Amino acid sequence: MKLFYRLLIIFIIFSSCASDDNSNSGSVSIIGDWKITKKAYSCSSKTIQDLGLNQCEKKITISILENGNIILNDFRFYNNDCVLKSTKGNWKLNNNELVITLENADDFTFTEFKNNILKIGYYSTDPTKICDDTSQVSYSYVEFVKL
């Protein structure tokens, strides 16, 4: 559960790795509703392992509101039922970085915003978690598509 919330938080806080390639064109806005499409683990070498989504997780959405608020609608299985837990927070843009803060969540350290795809994640701080049998740092992220 903690891993899931870390991933969701990562989606919410855009850090120095964030980019908004379309911010100048005005064609894509961060404002709106987003639906989860992927949970993944990646290496610096760009090897990506898709962690898959169960039927309940496929319902997860985030709403990024114009007033600076954000709402995460998290769906998880509890006692064989798909249960909704909504978490509120806020967001702001600092230059080209999107910073998202959710209630009771850690900060995200990896973000990317291109076209209609929003990725939020965190870099591993565990030195025992390496990728591709190398010493490269790994990161986990969730990917959202704009509705």
C-alpha positions as CSV (number, residue, x, y, z in Angstrom):
1,M,0.0,0.0,0.0
2,K,2.9,2.4,0.9
3,L,4.4,1.7,-2.6
4,F,1.1,2.6,-4.2
5,Y,0.8,5.9,-2.3
6,R,4.4,6.7,-3.1
7,L,3.7,6.2,-6.8
8,L,0.6,8.3,-6.7
9,I,2.5,11.0,-4.9
10,I,5.2,10.9,-7.5
11,F,2.5,11.6,-10.1
12,I,1.5,14.6,-8.1
13,I,4.8,16.3,-7.5
14,F,6.8,17.2,-10.6
15,S,10.4,17.7,-9.8
16,S,13.5,18.7,-11.7
17,C,13.0,15.9,-14.2
18,A,9.6,17.3,-15.2
19,S,9.1,18.7,-18.6
20,D,6.2,20.3,-20.4
21,D,7.1,20.1,-24.0
22,N,3.8,21.5,-25.0
23,S,3.5,24.4,-22.6
24,N,4.4,26.9,-25.2
25,S,2.1,25.6,-27.8
26,G,-1.0,25.7,-25.6
27,S,-2.2,22.5,-27.1
28,V,-2.2,20.5,-23.8
29,S,-3.1,21.7,-20.4
30,I,-2.3,19.9,-17.1
31,I,-5.8,21.0,-15.9
32,G,-8.4,18.3,-16.1
33,D,-9.1,14.7,-15.3
34,W,-6.6,11.9,-15.7
35,K,-7.0,8.2,-15.7
36,I,-4.3,5.7,-14.8
37,T,-2.9,3.6,-17.7
38,K,0.2,2.0,-16.3
39,K,2.3,1.1,-13.2
40,A,5.9,0.5,-14.1
41,Y,9.5,0.1,-12.9
42,S,12.3,1.5,-15.0
43,C,16.1,1.7,-15.1
44,S,18.3,4.5,-16.1
45,S,19.1,2.3,-19.2
46,K,15.4,2.8,-20.1
47,T,14.5,-0.8,-19.5
48,I,10.8,-0.7,-18.4
49,Q,9.0,-3.4,-16.6
50,D,5.2,-3.0,-16.7
51,L,3.8,-4.0,-13.3
52,G,0.2,-4.3,-14.6
53,L,-3.0,-3.0,-13.2
54,N,-5.8,-5.1,-11.7
55,Q,-9.5,-4.3,-12.6
56,C,-9.9,-2.2,-9.4
57,E,-6.7,-0.1,-10.0
58,K,-7.8,0.6,-13.6
59,K,-10.5,3.0,-12.0
60,I,-7.9,5.3,-10.4
61,T,-8.1,8.9,-11.5
62,I,-6.7,12.3,-10.6
63,S,-8.4,15.6,-11.1
64,I,-6.1,18.6,-11.4
65,L,-8.3,21.7,-10.8
66,E,-7.7,25.3,-12.0
67,N,-7.9,26.6,-8.5
68,G,-4.7,24.7,-7.4
69,N,-6.4,21.8,-5.8
70,I,-6.0,18.1,-6.8
71,I,-8.1,15.1,-6.0
72,L,-6.8,11.5,-6.2
73,N,-9.5,8.9,-6.5
74,D,-7.7,5.7,-5.4
75,F,-9.4,2.4,-5.9
76,R,-8.0,-0.7,-4.0
77,F,-9.2,-4.1,-3.1
78,Y,-10.2,-4.5,0.5
79,N,-11.9,-7.7,1.7
80,N,-12.6,-8.6,-2.0
81,D,-14.4,-5.3,-2.6
82,C,-13.1,-2.5,-4.8
83,V,-13.1,0.5,-2.5
84,L,-12.6,4.2,-3.3
85,K,-10.4,6.4,-1.1
86,S,-10.2,10.0,-2.1
87,T,-7.2,12.1,-1.2
88,K,-7.0,15.8,-1.6
89,G,-4.0,18.0,-2.1
90,N,-2.7,20.9,-4.1
91,W,-0.4,21.7,-7.0
92,K,1.6,24.5,-8.4
93,L,3.9,25.2,-11.3
94,N,7.4,26.4,-10.5
95,N,8.9,27.3,-13.9
96,N,8.5,24.1,-15.9
97,E,8.1,22.0,-12.8
98,L,4.8,20.7,-11.5
99,V,4.8,20.3,-7.7
100,I,2.0,18.2,-6.2
101,T,1.4,17.7,-2.5
102,L,-1.1,15.1,-1.3
103,E,-2.3,14.7,2.3
104,N,-0.3,12.1,4.2
105,A,2.0,11.3,1.3
106,D,5.7,11.4,0.4
107,D,7.1,13.7,-2.2
108,F,7.6,12.6,-5.8
109,T,11.1,12.7,-7.3
110,F,10.3,11.8,-10.9
111,T,7.8,13.5,-13.2
112,E,7.2,13.9,-16.9
113,F,4.5,15.6,-18.8
114,K,4.3,15.2,-22.6
115,N,1.4,15.4,-24.9
116,N,-1.5,13.8,-23.0
117,I,0.7,11.5,-20.9
118,L,1.5,12.3,-17.2
119,K,4.1,10.2,-15.4
120,I,4.7,10.5,-11.7
121,G,7.1,8.5,-9.7
122,Y,10.1,8.3,-7.4
123,Y,13.7,7.3,-7.7
124,S,14.8,4.4,-5.5
125,T,17.0,5.4,-2.6
126,D,17.7,1.8,-1.7
127,P,21.3,1.0,-2.9
128,T,20.4,-2.7,-3.1
129,K,17.8,-2.1,-5.8
130,I,19.7,-2.0,-9.0
131,C,18.7,-2.4,-12.6
132,D,20.0,-4.6,-15.4
133,D,22.7,-6.0,-13.1
134,T,24.4,-2.6,-12.9
135,S,24.6,0.1,-10.4
136,Q,22.1,2.3,-12.2
137,V,19.4,3.9,-10.1
138,S,15.9,2.7,-10.7
139,Y,12.6,4.5,-10.5
140,S,8.9,3.5,-10.2
141,Y,6.1,5.5,-11.8
142,V,2.5,5.5,-12.6
143,E,1.3,6.8,-16.0
144,F,-2.0,8.7,-16.6
145,V,-3.7,9.8,-19.8
146,K,-5.9,12.8,-20.0
147,L,-9.6,12.2,-20.3
